[in-house]
Amino acid sequence: MTVRSAAEGADDPRTQDLKNALVRTRERIAAAAEAAGREADEVELLVVTKYFPADDVVRLIDLGEREFGESREPEASRKVAAVRAERSDISFTTDMIGSVQRKKAGSVARWARRVHSVDSLKLVEAFDGAATRALDAGERSTALGVLLQVSLDGDPGRGGLPAVELAAAADRVLACPSSLRLDGLMLIAPLGMEPDAAMSRLAHIHSDFVRRYPGAVELSAGMSGDMESAIAHGSTCVRVGTAIMGPRPILSL
């Protein structure tokens, strides 16, 4: 995987496009936070770089971004390694935001700060073992953050746990304090549901969840099309791809 060098300059058209898109996105976040009576820095911007090349991530790092989201293995692990090699002097983090097969937990645990899409006890167990091995091998230095994915409609194609099953999964995460860290909840809004309705339901679920698990304050919700609604209902992390990166590139078959 080839990676763009900083020597190529910061004024190429792609860098300028990303810079302008970042400005627009941060303006949207700031306006939504102000409307909700919140501070803009309460909302983390996770730039979703799946399908895009490592040199785009390097461009974003050079523009000041440090938090990224990926959703496909082994694309993500190769990309993270390439970017770390190119920008070895800069610390950045990458989260796994997509569904994960248990057999890929081992590779994800080597590079992910946290996983946003944990939605079964078996997946918790897989990440417990994977993170333990990564810690023992020196491939990570901290516990793997876990966000439990919430399902509002029971659609298995979009993943997630119904609200009544969150406590069992949370308790299983808390049983692994050396390898896993319970950070909070995540939502991919159901198709066909109004964003405000979905985010309002999520906010109530999260409020109840935090009362039971006070440390699990993170709420990953909101993407390019619904970030304003998510921020209005308490999201602490918006996952933005298209609004920053542009249309998904056409991949060769």
JOQUIHU-V415767 format. One record per helix or strand of 3 or more residues. SS is the DSSP state (h for helix, s for strand). FROM is the first residue (numbers start at 0). TO is the last residue. If there is no record, write none. Layout:
# JOQUIHU-V415767
ss:SS from:FROM to:TO
ss:SS from:FROM to:TO
This chain:
# JOQUIHU-V415767
ss:h from:5 to:7
ss:h from:12 to:34
ss:h from:39 to:41
ss:s from:43 to:47
ss:h from:53 to:61
ss:s from:66 to:69
ss:h from:74 to:85
ss:s from:92 to:95
ss:h from:101 to:110
ss:s from:113 to:117
ss:h from:120 to:135
ss:s from:143 to:149
ss:h from:162 to:173
ss:s from:179 to:186
ss:h from:194 to:211
ss:s from:217 to:219
ss:h from:226 to:231
ss:s from:236 to:239
ss:h from:241 to:244
